[in-house]
Amino acid sequence: MRTVVIYDTKFGNTARIAQAIARGAASRGSVRVLDTAEAVQPLAEQPDLLIVGGPTQRRGLSPALRALVDALPPGLRGVPAASFDTRYRQATWLTGSAAAEAAKRLGKAGTRLAAPPESFFIARGGPLERQGLEAGELERAEEWGRALGAAVASR
């Protein structure tokens, strides 16, 4: 199974989550991890699973991830896909969710959602560039990637 994980990041937390998801998904085959700048051309080959994620910014997707998802090629119709984000642990009606917005846009692009959107949480405190992930989030991301890979491989 070929999995592609595409992410956008500002302070590195989403990149760490993307790498953890990739480690989990790798239990079912090959995984390519690409940031949004690298992702446009490699999507010419169709993956068996597409995972996209980024930080929640202004209650939704970062501009780079929005542009990427909106420009997905038509060859991805029917491909299983999932989305994730990093955000503070609060109600989504208050913070918004990049993952939820990405899931809607992935559906409009014709992919088949393989799982509900997933959020991974940032611990508050101090300057933004020093805020890190809550304890256990990398392990949870790896397990989520493993479960996604297993669910798609069993279909």
C-alpha positions in Angstrom: 0.0 0.0 0.0 1.3 3.5 -0.9 0.5 6.3 1.5 1.2 10.0 1.1 1.2 12.3 4.0 1.1 16.0 3.2 1.4 18.7 5.8 1.9 22.4 6.4 3.6 23.6 9.5 4.6 26.9 11.1 6.5 26.0 14.3 7.3 22.4 13.6 4.6 20.7 15.7 2.5 19.6 12.7 5.6 18.2 11.0 6.3 16.1 14.1 2.7 14.8 14.0 2.9 14.1 10.3 6.1 12.0 10.9 4.4 10.1 13.7 1.4 9.4 11.5 3.7 8.2 8.8 5.5 5.8 11.2 2.2 4.2 12.0 1.0 4.0 8.4 4.3 2.4 7.4 3.2 -0.8 9.1 1.1 -1.3 5.9 3.5 -0.3 3.2 5.5 2.6 1.8 4.9 6.2 3.0 6.0 9.5 1.5 5.9 12.5 3.8 5.8 15.9 2.0 5.4 19.4 3.1 3.1 21.6 1.0 6.0 23.0 -1.0 7.1 19.5 -2.1 3.7 18.0 -2.7 2.3 19.5 -5.9 4.3 17.4 -8.5 4.6 14.0 -6.6 0.8 13.7 -6.6 0.9 12.8 -10.2 1.1 9.2 -9.0 -2.0 8.0 -7.2 -1.6 6.8 -3.6 -3.7 4.2 -1.9 -4.2 6.6 1.0 -3.8 10.3 1.1 -3.5 12.1 4.5 -3.3 15.9 4.8 -2.9 18.1 7.8 -1.8 21.4 9.1 -2.1 23.9 12.0 -5.5 25.5 12.6 -5.0 29.1 11.7 -7.8 31.7 12.0 -10.2 28.8 12.7 -9.4 26.9 9.5 -6.7 25.9 7.0 -3.4 27.6 6.5 -3.3 29.3 3.1 -0.7 26.8 1.8 -2.7 23.8 2.7 -6.0 25.3 1.4 -4.3 26.0 -2.0 -2.9 22.5 -2.1 -6.2 20.7 -1.3 -8.1 23.0 -3.7 -5.6 22.1 -6.5 -5.7 18.3 -6.0 -5.7 16.5 -9.4 -8.9 14.8 -10.6 -7.0 11.5 -10.7 -7.5 11.3 -6.9 -11.2 10.6 -7.3 -12.3 7.8 -5.0 -8.9 7.6 -3.2 -9.3 7.1 0.5 -8.2 10.2 2.4 -8.0 11.6 5.9 -7.2 14.9 7.5 -5.6 16.1 10.8 -4.7 19.3 12.4 -2.8 20.7 15.4 -4.7 23.1 17.6 -5.3 24.1 21.2 -7.6 21.8 23.3 -10.8 23.7 23.2 -14.2 23.2 21.6 -14.0 23.3 17.8 -16.9 25.9 17.8 -14.4 28.2 19.6 -11.1 27.3 17.9 -12.2 26.0 14.5 -10.5 23.0 13.0 -8.2 22.8 9.9 -8.9 19.1 9.8 -12.7 19.6 9.5 -12.2 22.1 6.7 -9.7 19.9 4.9 -12.1 16.9 5.2 -14.9 19.0 3.5 -12.5 20.1 0.7 -11.2 16.6 0.2 -14.7 15.3 -0.2 -15.4 18.0 -2.8 -12.3 17.0 -4.6 -13.7 13.5 -5.0 -11.7 11.6 -2.4 -13.4 9.1 -0.2 -13.0 10.0 3.5 -11.5 7.0 5.3 -11.9 8.5 8.8 -13.3 11.5 10.6 -11.0 14.5 10.9 -8.5 14.2 13.8 -7.0 16.9 16.0 -3.7 16.7 17.9 -3.2 19.2 20.7 -0.7 21.9 21.5 0.1 22.8 25.1 -0.5 26.5 25.8 2.1 28.7 27.5 4.9 30.9 26.5 5.7 32.3 23.1 4.0 30.6 20.1 7.3 29.3 18.7 8.1 27.5 21.9 4.7 25.9 22.5 4.9 22.1 22.0 2.6 19.2 21.7 0.7 17.9 24.7 2.2 14.7 26.3 1.2 11.6 24.4 0.2 13.2 21.2 3.0 11.7 19.1 2.1 8.3 20.3 -1.6 8.9 19.6 -0.7 10.2 16.1 1.4 7.1 15.4 -1.5 4.9 16.5 -4.0 6.9 14.3 -1.7 6.4 11.3 -1.5 2.6 12.0 -5.3 2.4 12.4 -5.9 4.3 9.1 -3.5 2.1 7.2 -5.1 -1.0 8.6 -8.7 0.2 7.8 -7.8 1.1 4.2 -5.8 -2.1 3.6 -8.7 -4.2 4.8 -11.1 -2.7 2.3 
